[in-house]
Amino acid sequence: MLLRRKRGSREVPAAESNAEDGTVVPLDIPDLGPNPEDGCLEREQERVLSAAINELTPGMRKAIELRDLGELSTEETAQVMGLSVGGVKSRLFHGRKKLRQRLESYVESSRTYGTQALRSGRTANQVSFHQLALQRM
């Protein structure tokens, strides 16, 4: 049984030629690990968004956390907060508006960074993240 198992899995050296003419085919294995730059940009975005959310009043912050981040319905959010549906909608509207205003300066600086990054051949992930965050609000 042991010999049968080994027969199916043969090890081939990486530098062994695949072609009959003796040419060596190099292995090009892409690095699928996380990109350090992307990770840094993501942490920066989380930090800025968290700071902007923390600047909201407690009622607005709670409504946004439950409705948008917690993915509860407006009715469920109203039940949790002990408010009417209209009260929750009002807090969401005003909270999103304030977040938009607070993040606007950061988005503008990101757009400037994005334009410079695109000119240098790099992608600007910050711009798309913040545009997406603002569109969702």
N, C-alpha and C positions, 0 to 999 in steps of 0.2 A: 504494500500500500504506500509506503514511504517513497519508493522508487517511482511509482505512478504519479504521485503528487509533484515530485521534482521534475518529471518529464514535461509537464505542461507549462511550467514557469522557468524559462531559460533566461539567464542574465546575459545581456549583450553589452560590451563596453561602449561608452558614448562616442569614442573616437573611431569605432569600427566603420568600415566603408559599407554603404548600402548598395552601391552600384558595382557592377562587375569590372569597370575600368579602373577601380582603385581610388576614386576620389572620396574624400572624407566630407560628410555632410555635417556641418556644425549644428548643434542644438541651440535654437533661439527660444528660450523660455521667458515669457513676459513676467514681470514682477506684478503679481496681483494684490500685493499688500496695500494698505492704505497710504495715500500720498501725504507726506508730512505737511505740505503747504495747505492742502485741502482741510486737513484736520485742524490746523491753526486758524484758518478762516472760519470754519464752523464754530470753533470755541469762541472766537471774537463775535460772531453773529449772535450766539446764544447769550453772551455777556451783555451786549448792547440791548437786545430784546428784553432780557430779564431786568436790566436797570430801568428801561422805559416802563415796563409793567409795574415795577415797584414804586414808581412815581405817581401812579394813579391812586385815587381815593380807594379805601378798602371795599366799598360797595361795587365800584366799577371793576376793580381788580378781581373780586370774587366772581362776578357775573361773567367776565371774559374767561377766567380760568375754568369755570364749570361748563360754559357753553362752547367756547372755541377750543380750549385745550383738553377739557374733559369729555368733549363730544356728547354732552347731554342735550336733549331737546330744550326748547324754550320753556315748555310746560314743566319739565323735570327740574330745570334750573329754578323756576319760580317756586316750586314746592320745596326744594332744598333751602332756598334763601328766605322763604316765608313771605314772598312778595306776589303781586299780581303779574300776569304775563306782560301787561303794558309797562309795569315798573322795570321788569327785567329788560325789555326791549329798549327802554329809555336809557338804562345804564349801559347797555351794550353799545348803543349808538354813540353816546357821549364818550365812553371809554375808547372806542375805536377811533373816534375823531381825535382825541388827545394823543393816542398812540401814533396816529398818522403824523400829527404835528411834531411830535418828539423825534420820530424816526426820519422825518423829512431831511433834516440837515445831514444825518448819517448817510442816507441814500444818495443825496447830492454829492457828498464826498466820495462815495463808492462809485458813482457814475464817472466822476473825474478819474478815479483810479482805474475803472474799467476801460475808459477810453485810452488811457496811457498804457494799460496792460495789453489791449488789443493791438495797439501800434507796435508794441515790443514783441508780439507774437504769443502772448500768454492769454489764458482765458480769465474772465472776471466772474467768478462764481458769486461774489458778494452782491453784485447787481441783481442777478436773477433771483437770489434768495429774498432780498428786500423788496423787490418789485412783487414777488409772489406773496410775501407777507402783507404788503400794503393792499394788494388786490383782494386778498381774502377778507380783509376787514371791511 
